Amino acid sequence: MENIKNILSGSRVLVIGGLGFIGSHVVEQLILEDVKEIIVYDNLSRGKIENVDLDNKKIKLVIGDVRDIDVLDNVMKGIDYVFHLAAMWLLHCKDYPRTAFEVNIEGTFNVLELCVKNGVKKLIFSSSASVYGDAIYSPMDENHPFNNRNFYGATKIAGESMATAFYERYGLKVIALRYANVYGPKQKEDAVYTGVIPTFLRKMEIGEDIEIHGDGSQAYDFIYVEDAARANICAAKADVNFGFYNVGTGIKTTIKELVDMLIRLTNAKIGIIYKPYDKNDLRQLVKDRVLDPTKAYNDLGFKYSYTLEEGLKKLINWRKNKNLININKSD
Ligand SMILES: NC(=O)c1ccc[n+]([C@@H]2O[C@H](COP(=O)([O-])OP(=O)(O)OC[C@H]3O[C@@H](n4cnc5c(N)ncnc54)[C@H](O)[C@@H]3O)[C@@H](O)[C@H]2O)c1
């Protein structure tokens, strides 16, 4: 069989937002790709140092901000591939739009400009399915209109649009990944759509009833974090210079189905309380979002490998082991 060269092997890579939920999984997978050096760049606003293995000699941590051009410029010297995952999340964008503008839009501009300046071979930009807003048709392919109605989605649309301009003007290779609802180990509970999973699991672990907002028929596309991280690797390796890609499973799961599955997998003896959405709850703007994964499969060779049930089982086990470690630590 022909030996296909792994372009990541021996390369120097930069993971901006690498201490975060998805970014730290990207770092783990880059180690397996035999890269030469991984610079993890993060301002610690949401990321945690313990999310990456700093004992690994390949990983170098730089605490810095995407708004700090000089520091970012310095770390980008000699970098081959950049993975840009740093962003303010949905609720922060809602409450602090100016900071969101500075981090998500200006910060992304800084990354694009410095990628050009430093001759980066390819940028993998974390966009979001939020660009689509609520479904006009389902599953949503990459041509689905931008039906977004919140500022977070607006910042991702701006990021994609700037990336297009940089590709056209400077030939900067960019792949933007529109993740569906990513879940898995290391996720925080305040993530807007997928935060329900760690929140429900915690309540099930302590035997507390859970609340469903709305009637539970709202449906999303849940993708396991290792799969979302692997999409970044596929995007870097693929012989594609530019494009926007859905990162989802194409499988629709309602919140009620999710809860039933979690109860079955954990054997939790808890009740479900149905509550109306709060007036300002952004989640009611998007009640149907399932992504068509075909383009990512055809162009990037990316396909999810964990079903929701398999991913949830892995997450439940991880939480059990983590609790054991914490108990041992406090002994
Ligand atoms: N988790 C999801 O379901 C999901 C869905 C769609 C899109 N995304 C996008 O994927 C990316 C990663 O998401 P995540 O869930 O891992 O989020 P996260 O908050 O866990 O990770 C983001 C990381 O960026 C860092 N960061 C934030 N602002 C920064 C700044 N100004 N300078 C440097 N570092 C900064 C944070 O400390 C954090 O470690 C984000 O761009 C997010 O918008 C996530």
Ligand as a Chemical Component Dictionary entry (heavy atoms), coordinates in Angstrom:
data_LIG
# 
_chem_comp.id                   LIG 
_chem_comp.type                 NON-POLYMER 
_chem_comp.pdbx_formal_charge   0 
_chem_comp.three_letter_code    LIG 
# 
loop_
_chem_comp_atom.comp_id 
_chem_comp_atom.atom_id 
_chem_comp_atom.alt_atom_id 
_chem_comp_atom.type_symbol 
_chem_comp_atom.charge 
_chem_comp_atom.model_Cartn_x 
_chem_comp_atom.model_Cartn_y 
_chem_comp_atom.model_Cartn_z 
_chem_comp_atom.pdbx_ordinal 
LIG N1  N1  N 0  -18.767 23.530 22.660 1  
LIG C1  C1  C 0  -19.611 23.602 21.649 2  
LIG O1  O1  O 0  -20.620 22.887 21.619 3  
LIG C2  C2  C 0  -19.336 24.553 20.497 4  
LIG C3  C3  C 0  -20.273 24.605 19.465 5  
LIG C4  C4  C 0  -20.026 25.465 18.408 6  
LIG C5  C5  C 0  -18.873 26.219 18.356 7  
LIG N2  N2  N 1  -17.969 26.165 19.374 8  
LIG C6  C6  C 0  -16.759 26.986 19.255 9  
LIG O2  O2  O 0  -15.628 26.163 19.454 10 
LIG C7  C7  C 0  -14.592 26.874 20.123 11 
LIG C8  C8  C 0  -14.176 26.147 21.364 12 
LIG O3  O3  O 0  -15.317 25.986 22.200 13 
LIG P1  P1  P 0  -15.232 25.327 23.650 14 
LIG O4  O4  O 0  -16.563 24.752 23.930 15 
LIG O5  O5  O -1 -14.020 24.491 23.737 16 
LIG O6  O6  O 0  -15.077 26.641 24.537 17 
LIG P2  P2  P 0  -14.136 26.944 25.795 18 
LIG O7  O7  O 0  -14.652 28.194 26.409 19 
LIG O8  O8  O 0  -14.010 25.723 26.657 20 
LIG O9  O9  O 0  -12.720 27.204 25.110 21 
LIG C9  C9  C 0  -12.306 28.452 24.640 22 
LIG C10 C10 C 0  -10.912 28.696 25.162 23 
LIG O10 O10 O 0  -10.478 29.970 24.680 24 
LIG C11 C11 C 0  -9.880  30.690 25.741 25 
LIG N3  N3  N 0  -10.071 32.123 25.466 26 
LIG C12 C12 C 0  -11.218 32.838 25.537 27 
LIG N4  N4  N 0  -10.990 34.121 25.258 28 
LIG C13 C13 C 0  -9.674  34.222 24.969 29 
LIG C14 C14 C 0  -8.838  35.304 24.604 30 
LIG N5  N5  N 0  -9.315  36.554 24.526 31 
LIG N6  N6  N 0  -7.537  35.074 24.370 32 
LIG C15 C15 C 0  -7.025  33.805 24.497 33 
LIG N7  N7  N 0  -7.764  32.751 24.867 34 
LIG C16 C16 C 0  -9.074  32.947 25.097 35 
LIG C17 C17 C 0  -10.617 30.227 26.994 36 
LIG O11 O11 O 0  -9.871  30.414 28.177 37 
LIG C18 C18 C 0  -10.856 28.757 26.696 38 
LIG O12 O12 O 0  -9.783  27.956 27.157 39 
LIG C19 C19 C 0  -15.155 28.274 20.376 40 
LIG O13 O13 O 0  -14.714 29.119 19.360 41 
LIG C20 C20 C 0  -16.650 28.077 20.303 42 
LIG O14 O14 O 0  -17.305 29.260 19.922 43 
LIG C21 C21 C 0  -18.180 25.341 20.442 44 
# 
loop_
_chem_comp_bond.comp_id 
_chem_comp_bond.atom_id_1 
_chem_comp_bond.atom_id_2 
_chem_comp_bond.value_order 
_chem_comp_bond.pdbx_ordinal 
LIG N1  C1  SING 1  
LIG C1  O1  DOUB 2  
LIG C1  C2  SING 3  
LIG C2  C3  SING 4  
LIG C2  C21 DOUB 5  
LIG C3  C4  DOUB 6  
LIG C4  C5  SING 7  
LIG C5  N2  DOUB 8  
LIG N2  C6  SING 9  
LIG N2  C21 SING 10 
LIG C6  O2  SING 11 
LIG C6  C20 SING 12 
LIG O2  C7  SING 13 
LIG C7  C8  SING 14 
LIG C7  C19 SING 15 
LIG C8  O3  SING 16 
LIG O3  P1  SING 17 
LIG P1  O4  DOUB 18 
LIG P1  O5  SING 19 
LIG P1  O6  SING 20 
LIG O6  P2  SING 21 
LIG P2  O7  DOUB 22 
LIG P2  O8  SING 23 
LIG P2  O9  SING 24 
LIG O9  C9  SING 25 
LIG C9  C10 SING 26 
LIG C10 O10 SING 27 
LIG C10 C18 SING 28 
LIG O10 C11 SING 29 
LIG C11 N3  SING 30 
LIG C11 C17 SING 31 
LIG N3  C12 SING 32 
LIG N3  C16 SING 33 
LIG C12 N4  DOUB 34 
LIG N4  C13 SING 35 
LIG C13 C14 SING 36 
LIG C13 C16 DOUB 37 
LIG C14 N5  SING 38 
LIG C14 N6  DOUB 39 
LIG N6  C15 SING 40 
LIG C15 N7  DOUB 41 
LIG N7  C16 SING 42 
LIG C17 O11 SING 43 
LIG C17 C18 SING 44 
LIG C18 O12 SING 45 
LIG C19 O13 SING 46 
LIG C19 C20 SING 47 
LIG C20 O14 SING 48 
# 
